[in-house]
């Protein structure tokens, strides 16, 4: 939804609600992000032709998420770290450059990839291009943070894995932020004290988007890869790579559904997960997420990454954050400071899972994913 086109009453209510959920600063950034997305310069900002030294981070893809989240948290945690922005829409690259005081902007990714000053590149472009940019960056010796999904096809996954293996000095980080949410971390710690398989149920209400949205371009992977991959990855985090494969995926979705999905997964350790994603209308407070989970004596509920309740026999634990925290800042900071990227086994395994879930939902048929397929990298 284009919030800038709504009436004043709607805008005021939206701002007030977001202040309650995210605080004044994040709300103002979200407002500026809406303006950024529509910005068109009559005359593009001038770049210092000498391109002075300074900064070691580049950003490829300067849409709303890059502007309001990636660049904002980099600025707050690593002042002066951002060097250059690139987007095929040069106006968006220029807007991010101007707003965050970068050294230069461009619509040519090769300038960032070949820039010896840039050591780390955040990739937040359209989904089908994530792996393509990442492979070129890795082959050039850069470390990369790849926003979700890191691939949209098996061919991309194979080529990305090959590049990672051939360039071990390039760290690769993924844009799955929710595992770094503080409440999710607390839940995982509590689950470690329990034995046996898990019963997992996710319900997600996502944003309604129009049928002509770029997400639905066949090459982009649709909403299964564009959105649902967040919760397939979270499910894998809960079950654990060692316990997950082989697994069986059972869809309960009309063939051809574009935004409403149900998929159940039975994992190797007999853990079961049901993931429901619904996008039937506008969600005024943003994406809504509810996890209900059962393992051993633990019953847990995590709502919107803001409220956690856990029952363990006679003990009841509860915590509510003042603001929602989906782990965005923690994930971006980790990419900025860590000298060790994600393990290739995880990079490969989480992609194999979301690609198999997409296959099951698209076909309406049960899909089995063997341990050999996951380990073939």
N, C-alpha and C positions, 0 to 999 in steps of 0.2 A: 504494500500500500504506500502511495506517495503521501506522506503526512503533510508535506508543504502545501498540498492542494486541498486539504480539509478545512472546514469552517473553524472560526476562532474558538468556539466552545469546545470542539473536539480537541484542538491543539492544546488548550489550557488543561483539560482533563488528562490528556496523554502526558504532558510535562509533569504535572503534579503526581500522577501515578508512578512515573519513572523515578522521580525524586525519592519517593518512598522506597522503591525497589532497589535503586542503584546509587542514590546520593546525587547531590547537585552537580558535582564535577562530571561524573559519567553521563548524566542526563544532558548537560551542555555539549559534551562531545558528540552524543548521538544526534543532537540538533544540528551541530556543525557538519556532521557526516552527511545529513540529508542535503544540506546546502552544497557541500563539496561535490556530491554526485551529479548535481545539475550545473556546475560551474562551467561557463564558457568564456574565455578571455577574448576581448576585442584585439588585444595585443599581448602576446605571451610574455611572461617575465623574462628579463634579461639574465643570462648566465655569465659569470665572470669567465672570459675566454681562457684564462690561465688555469682554470679549475684547481684552486688551491688544495693543498693536502689537508687531511683531517677526515676522520670517520673511517670505519672499516666495515660497515653494514650497508648492503643494498637491498632495495625492495622492488620486486617484480610483481606487478599487479597492484594498482592503487585505488581499488574500489572502497566501499564503505568500511569493510572489516579492516583493511590495511590502514585506513585513515583514523578510525576511531579506536582501534584496539592495538594493532601491532605497533604503529608509529608512536602512539600515546605512551604505551608501557616502555618502549625502548627509550623514549625521551626522559621519562621519569626515573628509570633505573640506570641508564647508561647515557648520561648527557653527552652530546657531541658525537655519539657513535654512528649515527646515520649519515651516509655519504651521498647516496644517489637514489633516485626513484625512476622507475620505468613503467610505462603503460602504453598499450597500443593507442589508447585515447590520450594524446599528449596533454590535453587540458587537465585530466585527472593527475597525471604525473606532475604537472606544473603546480597544481593546487597543493599537493602533498609537499612538494619541494618548498613552496613559499610559506606554507603554514608551519613547517617544522625546521625551517632554516637549514636545508641541505646544501651540498656543494653544487650539484647539478641535477638535471632531469633529462629524460630522453624517451623516445618511442622505439629505440633500438636496443634490444636486450644485450647485444654483443658488446656494447660500451661498458656495461656492468661486468659481464663475464670476463672481459679482457683487462679490466682495471686491476692493476697489481695491488692497489691500496685496499680493495675490497676482499675480505676474508670470509664473510658470511653473508648469504643471500636468503632473505625471506621470500617465499614464492606464494603469492595469494591471487593469482590470475584465474582465468576460467579453468574449470576442472580438467578438461582434456589436455590442457597445456602444462599441468603441474609436473608430470613426469618428464616431459620433453625438455622443459627448462632445467629441471633438476639434473638430468643426465648430462647436459652440456656444462652445467656448473661444476658437477663432481669431476667430470673429465678434465676440467680446467684447474682442478686442485682446490676448489672452493668448498666450504662447508655449507649445508643448506638446511633450512627449516621449511618443510613442505606442508602447506595447509591441506586439510582433508578435501577430497580423497587423494592419496598420493599417486594412485594410478586409476585408470578407468577400464583397462583391458589386461588380459593375461600377457599379451606381447609387451605392453609397457612395463609390467611387473618383472618380466624376464630381463628386459634391457636395463631397467633400474637396478636390479639385483646384480647384474653383471658389472655395471659401472661401480657399484659400492664395493664389490669384491676386488676389482682391479685398482681401486684408489682408497686403500685403507686409511690414509691420513685425512680424508674428507669425512667429517662428522655429518651424519644425517639425523635430523630431528623431525618428528611428525606433529601436525597441528591438532592432535586429539587432546584437548585441554581438560576435559572433565575428570580424567583420572587424577589430576592434580588439585581438584577441588578439596578444600580442607575436610568437609564432611564425608566425602567419598573415601578419603584416606582413613578417617576414623572408623568408618564402617568396615573397610578392609582389615584393619588391625583387629577389630573385634571378631571378625569372621575367622581369622587365623586361629582363634582359640577353640573353634568348633571342628568336628570331624564329619565326614560323609559328604554326599553330593549336595548341590544347591538346587533350590527351586526359585527361579527368577522370573519376575513379571514386570515388564516396562510398559507404561502408557505415556505416549508423547502426543501432544497437540501442537502441530506446527503451523507456520504461517500459510495462509492460502496464497497461491501465486497463479497468475493468469496462464492460460494454455499456450500463449506465445512466449512465455518466459524462456530465457536461454537455457535454463536447467533442463528443459524438455527436448533440446536438440539431441538427436540420437547419439552423437559422438560424445556428449557430456556425461552420459550415464544416468540421467534422470535423478529423481529424488532418493532412490535407494542408495546410490553412491554419493549424492550430494548432501543428504541429510541423515538417512538411516545408519550410515557407517559410524556415526558417533556412538550409537547405542550397541551396535554389533561389536565395536571395539571395547566398550565398557563391559559388555557381557564376557568377552574373552579375558579381560583383566580380572573379572571376578572368578571365573572358572580356573584360569591359569593355562598357559601354553602346554604344560606337561600333562594336564588332565583333559584337554579339549578334543584331541583328534585320535581316531576318526570321529566324525560327527554326521548326523543326518538332519537335513533341513526340510521342514514340512510347511508349505505355504497354505494360507487360508484366505486367499485374496482373489477377487475376480480378475481373470486374465485381461490385461489391458489397462488396469487401474494405474493412474499416474501419480496419485498423492495419498492414497489410503492403503496401508499394508498391514498384514499380520503374518508373522513367520515364527514358527516354533523350531527350536534346535535341541536335539538330544546329543549330549556330548559323551566322550569316551568313558568318563567316570560316573555316568548315569545322571549327571546334572542336567536339568531341563530349563529352558528359557523360552518365554513367549514375549515377542516384541511387537507392540501395536503402535503404528504411526498414523495419525489422523490429521488431515488438513482440510476441513470442510468450510471454514470461514475465518474471519479475522480474529486473532487472539490478542486482545487489547494489551495484555501484560507481557507480550512476547511468548516465546516457546514455553509450554508447560510440560513438566516432566515428573512422573511419579514412579518410583521403584518400590516394589514389595518383594521381600526376599526372606527365605527360610533356609537355615542350615543348622543341623544339630538342635540345640536348645535355643537358638537365636531366631527371633522374629524381628525384622527390621523394615522401616519405611523411610525413604528419602524423598522429600518433596521439593522440587524446583531448586535443588542444591542450596537450600536455605534452611530447611528444617529436617532434623534427623531424630527418629525415635527408635529405640531398640529395647526389646524385652528378652531377657535371658533368665528363664524360670521365674524366680520371685523378684528379680532386679529389673528396674525400669530406668533407662537412660534416655535423656532427651537434650537436644541442643538446637537453638535457633539463632542463626546469624542475623545481625542487624540488616545487612544487605545480601542479596544473592551473590554467590561466588562460584562461578563455573570453572575456575582454575585458569582463566585466560592469562592473567598476569604471571602466575607461577610458571606456566608452560613457556611463555615467551622469555622470561628471565632465565629459565633453565637453558634454553637454546643459546642465550647470550653469554652464559658463564661456564657451561659444562665443557670439559675437554674430552668427553666421550659421548658419542651419539647412540641412537637406538641399536640394539642387536639386529643383525640381518634376519635372524630366525623370526623375530617378532614383526619386523617390517613386512616380511613375506607372509607370515601366518595370518596377520589381521587382514591383509588384502585378499588372500585366498578365501577367507571367511566371507567378507562382504561381497566379493565377486560371485561366490557360490549362492549366497542369499539372493542376490539380484537374479541369477539364473533361475532359481526356484520360483521367485515371484513372477518373473516375466513369462515363464513357461507354464506355471500352475502345476508343476510336477515336483515330486520328491527328489531331492538331490543329495547324494552321499559324497562326502569329502574325506578321502582316505589320509592316513598319516603319511603315506609315501608321497602323495601329491603335495602336502604341505612342506615336506622335507626335501623336495626335489631341487631346490636352489643350490 
